[in-house]
Amino acid sequence: MCGVGESDRAVLAAGVRGALERCCPGSDARLRGSLAAGTADDFSDIDIAWVVPDARFPDCLAHLAEVLEEVQPVDDVRSDPDFHHSDRRRLLFVRFAGVPLFWRLDLDVRTASVADDPDYDAGNPAARARADEWSRPASALANAVGAVKAVARKRDAEARGLLDRGFARIGEDDRATGAWASDVTRLAQAAASRDSSLSALAAQVTALAARHLGS
């Protein structure tokens, strides 16, 4: 599915669901959010809840990237730091190659025993990642993409909050000004300056802002 076009988001989502369920018999991968509700717009991401048998949880996590690679090449998988060490839950953010940055996969993986507990491990210090186990610059870039999406949807207050939190997350003494393309570009450049491995992604985010928000 390399080079998938924007009209193929539903195909990508269906492919992901099928691959997840095939790799773990007895699991259930379901769409959530706007795609499930039929209210998605051009900027909507892909939200999937994957419930797996308790005994298969570690194995499913260990092989997730290679399973997703069967559907679409994967550029990056990040774990929400709040659940990074949870024994029965993960929230994973997957960025695929060759598709719009807006199409991030937000994958909520849970064991069957906590599938109906929306608050499992929420606020549990033992479940959280250490400071060196997650990338603040990568998280800031995700905020930058979210800000482009928010402005395109005419949600300026949301965009401002995303940008301000992104700057703060990497210790940057800057804030959103309302000159949105410039704001996003500054955040992207600041994130890349702290982690040079993110330079290519930062350039993509800057181009995204120019395309959707103007120069």
C-alpha positions in Angstrom: 0.0 0.0 0.0 2.9 2.4 -0.4 1.9 5.8 -1.8 -1.7 5.3 -0.6 -3.9 8.3 -1.5 -6.2 10.2 0.8 -9.3 8.4 -0.5 -7.8 5.1 0.8 -7.8 5.9 4.6 -10.7 3.4 5.1 -8.7 0.8 3.2 -5.7 1.4 5.4 -7.8 1.2 8.6 -9.4 -2.1 7.4 -6.0 -3.5 6.6 -4.7 -2.7 10.0 -7.7 -4.3 11.8 -7.4 -7.4 9.7 -3.7 -7.8 10.3 -4.1 -7.3 14.0 -6.8 -9.9 14.3 -4.9 -12.4 12.1 -1.8 -12.2 14.2 -3.6 -12.9 17.4 -6.6 -15.3 17.2 -9.3 -14.4 19.7 -8.5 -10.7 19.6 -10.8 -8.0 18.5 -9.7 -4.8 16.7 -12.5 -2.2 16.3 -12.6 1.3 14.9 -13.3 4.1 17.3 -13.7 7.9 17.0 -14.8 9.8 14.0 -14.2 7.0 11.5 -16.4 4.6 13.4 -19.1 7.3 13.9 -19.1 8.3 10.2 -18.1 11.9 11.0 -14.5 11.9 9.8 -13.1 14.7 7.8 -10.0 15.0 5.7 -7.9 15.5 8.8 -9.2 12.6 10.9 -6.7 10.1 12.2 -7.3 6.3 12.7 -8.4 5.2 16.1 -8.5 1.5 16.8 -9.1 -0.4 20.1 -7.4 -3.8 20.1 -8.5 -6.2 22.8 -6.2 -9.2 23.2 -6.2 -12.3 25.4 -4.3 -11.5 28.6 -1.7 -14.2 28.0 -0.9 -12.8 24.5 -0.4 -9.2 25.6 3.4 -9.2 25.7 3.7 -11.1 22.5 1.3 -8.9 20.7 3.3 -5.8 21.7 6.6 -7.4 20.8 5.5 -8.2 17.2 3.2 -5.2 16.5 5.6 -3.3 14.3 6.3 -6.2 12.0 2.5 -7.0 11.8 1.7 -3.4 10.8 4.6 -3.5 8.2 2.6 -6.1 6.3 -0.1 -3.5 5.7 2.0 -0.3 5.2 5.7 0.5 5.9 6.0 2.0 9.4 8.1 5.1 10.1 7.7 5.3 13.8 5.9 3.8 16.8 5.6 5.8 20.0 4.1 4.8 23.4 2.1 7.2 25.5 4.3 7.7 28.5 1.3 7.4 30.9 0.9 3.7 30.1 4.4 2.7 29.0 4.8 0.1 31.8 1.2 -0.9 32.3 0.8 -4.6 32.6 -2.5 -4.7 30.7 -2.7 -1.5 28.6 -0.7 0.5 26.0 -1.6 3.5 24.0 0.5 3.5 20.8 0.9 6.2 18.2 2.0 4.8 14.8 3.2 6.9 11.9 3.0 5.2 8.5 5.3 6.0 5.6 3.7 7.2 2.4 0.5 8.4 3.9 -0.6 11.9 5.1 0.8 12.9 8.6 -2.8 13.4 9.7 -3.4 9.7 9.4 -1.6 8.7 12.5 -2.8 5.4 14.0 -3.8 5.7 17.6 -3.9 2.2 18.9 -5.3 1.4 22.3 -4.2 -2.1 23.2 -5.8 -3.7 26.2 -6.1 -7.2 27.7 -9.6 -8.7 27.8 -9.6 -8.5 31.6 -9.6 -4.7 31.5 -11.4 -4.1 28.2 -14.4 -2.5 30.0 -12.4 -0.4 32.4 -11.7 2.9 30.7 -9.6 4.2 33.6 -7.3 1.2 34.1 -3.8 2.4 35.1 -4.8 6.0 34.6 -2.8 8.0 37.1 -0.8 4.9 38.2 2.9 6.1 38.7 4.2 2.6 38.2 2.7 2.5 34.7 4.5 5.7 33.6 7.6 5.9 31.5 10.8 7.3 32.9 12.0 10.6 31.5 14.5 8.8 29.3 12.0 6.4 27.9 10.0 8.8 25.7 10.9 11.6 23.3 9.7 15.1 24.2 10.8 16.5 20.8 8.8 13.8 19.0 5.8 14.5 21.2 6.2 18.3 20.4 6.1 17.5 16.7 2.9 15.5 17.2 1.5 18.7 18.8 2.6 20.7 15.7 0.7 18.3 13.4 -2.3 18.5 15.7 -2.2 22.3 15.6 -2.3 22.3 11.8 -5.3 20.1 12.0 -7.0 22.3 14.5 -6.5 25.5 12.5 -7.7 23.8 9.4 -10.9 22.9 11.4 -11.1 26.6 12.6 -10.4 25.6 16.2 -7.9 28.3 17.0 -8.0 28.0 20.8 -7.2 24.3 20.5 -4.3 25.0 18.1 -2.9 27.6 20.5 -3.0 25.2 23.4 -1.3 22.5 21.4 1.5 24.8 20.3 2.0 26.3 23.7 2.2 22.8 25.3 4.6 21.7 22.6 7.0 24.6 23.2 6.8 24.0 27.0 7.4 20.3 26.6 10.9 20.9 25.1 11.7 23.8 27.3 11.4 26.4 24.6 10.6 29.9 25.7 8.1 30.6 23.0 4.3 30.7 22.5 1.8 30.7 19.7 1.2 34.1 18.1 -1.7 33.3 15.8 0.6 33.5 12.8 0.0 29.8 12.5 2.3 28.6 9.8 5.2 30.5 11.4 4.2 29.1 14.9 4.2 25.5 13.6 7.5 26.0 11.8 9.2 27.4 14.9 8.0 24.5 17.0 9.1 22.0 14.4 12.5 23.6 14.1 13.0 23.7 17.8 12.1 20.1 18.2 14.6 19.1 15.5 17.3 21.2 17.1 16.9 19.0 20.2 16.9 15.7 18.3 18.6 15.8 14.9 17.0 12.4 14.0 13.7 14.2 13.7 14.9 16.7 11.1 13.2 15.0 8.2 9.9 14.7 10.0 10.2 18.4 11.1 10.6 19.3 7.4 7.5 17.4 6.6 5.6 19.2 9.3 6.8 22.5 8.1 5.7 21.7 4.6 2.4 20.5 5.9 1.8 23.9 7.6 2.7 25.8 4.5 0.3 23.7 2.4 -2.6 24.0 4.7 -2.0 27.3 6.5 -0.2 29.4 4.0 3.3 30.8 4.2 
